[in-house]
């Protein structure tokens, strides 16, 4: 079977299953789709073609687990919007030489403190909310090929005020890696699972997501580009924004009506790395959907734009990224990767 046929066939298999996902606000455990690392955030937030040493890339796409990740520990933290704090940690290890590399990780989020009131407006004291996902992943190289298939199994726990919930999910990914052309092509289905225990009596669905991506390093330039199509399980991401309706002098209203091209762009995430394999590298990304949904009319807010930097000092790698949401602020993410392999040349 040719490479093209496989790359087309895999997404079609995923789409065959009943997928009725919507974007935002209609699913539980939304924190599962937050970025996993500063590098991913800097490259637009949905990058799935990170076939490198960084084990946190496997939190988003398990088929990227590889030998370079072995004995790598990654810690990432972000002071998100308001009092929200979240972070990730990941470690890759090789328990048996014949089995290859496994990756285990944790994603957590704390929503801060809230003032509680009853239906009559009386204070009931403060409360908080937090969610955690624990995962373990593994990738397998299809014999005599450049294809890798991988899976993450995730256990999820959530507590919001006095309500608790538990769930389980599965990520499935496939990656084609051509080391000669330095090209990576990936597809990943994320968060296929269910609530095992709902908050109350109603079982809610998980934020299922299908992403496709391609990345390649220029032959004669120290530059790698990334192209990602996000949320392909639902083609129509565009919606009418009444704030963008136009009214003429006679009172006639022209409704906001995003077209096909606008909807296509909302699936698109672009990223670029300068000196991707150097001790000092720079990253830049752009999310069209974030730009469209968060931009303020008649203001240059630079929503959707993100950037970052990576620095390697011996066995330590420091990463930083900043993602712009709108004119009122953005979010910084900090990361540290520690090489525990004991290899002096690493």
C-alpha positions, 0 to 999 in steps of 0.5 A: 500500500502506498504512503498516500493511500495509507495517509488517506485511509487512516483519517477515513477510518477515524471518521467512519466511527460515530463522531458528533463533536461540537467545539467548546462548551458542550463537553466535559473535561475540556482541559484535555485539549489545552496545550501540553508544552511551551513548544506546542503553544509557540507553534500555534497550540495544536502542533502534533508533529513534534517527533523529538526528544520532548516527551510532552509531545506524546501527550497530544500524539502518542505515535511520536514516542521515539528512542530520543525520549528515553529517560527524558523528564519534562515539566511545564507550567502556565499561569493561565487567565485569572487565577487558573493554573495548569501544567503538565509533566511527562517522562519516557522510559524503556522498561524492556529493551525489546518493547521500546519506549513508553511514556507516562504523563500528567495534566492538571488544572486548578481553577482557583477560588470562587465565592459561593452563594445559594439561590437566595444570594446568601454566602455559602463560603468559598470553593474551588475546582480542579481536574487531573488526567494521568496517562501512559502511552506507547508507539510501535514501528510498523516493520519495514516502514517509516510508519509509527502507530501509538496510543495513550490510555488516560484516567481522568478525575475532576472535582468542581465544588462538592461534585466529583467525576471520573472518566477514561479516554483513549488517544490513537495516532499514526505518524510517518517519519522520513529521516532523509527528507526530514518530513513528518506527517501525523494524524491523531484522534484524541479523547475517545472515551466516556465518563465512568462516574458523572458529576450528578446523574447526567453522563456528558461526552468528552471533547473528541478531536481529530487533528492532521499535521505535516512538518518538514525542515528545509534542505538548505535552511535551518528552518522547519515549518508546521501545518496543522488542520485541527478539529477535523471531526467537525467541518463547520467551525464558523458561526455568525457573530452578531457584533459584526453585522453591518447596518446601512443608513436606511436600517438594512442589516447585512448579517455576518456570514463567514464563507467556505474560505473563512471556515477552512482557515479556522481549521488551520494552524501554522508554525515555524521553527528557526534553528530547530536542532540548535542549542538556541531556537526560536518558534512562531505560530498562528491560529486562525480560529483563535484570531477570528473568535477572539479578535476585537472589531476595529482593533489590532489585538494580534489574537492568534499569534504566539511565539517562544524560545528554547535554550539548551544548557548541557542536560537542561533545556529551558522553554518559554512561550507567549500566546496572544488572546486579545488586547487585554492579555495573553498567557506565558508558559514555562518548561524545563526538560531534564536529560536523565540518561547519563549520556555525556554527549546528549 
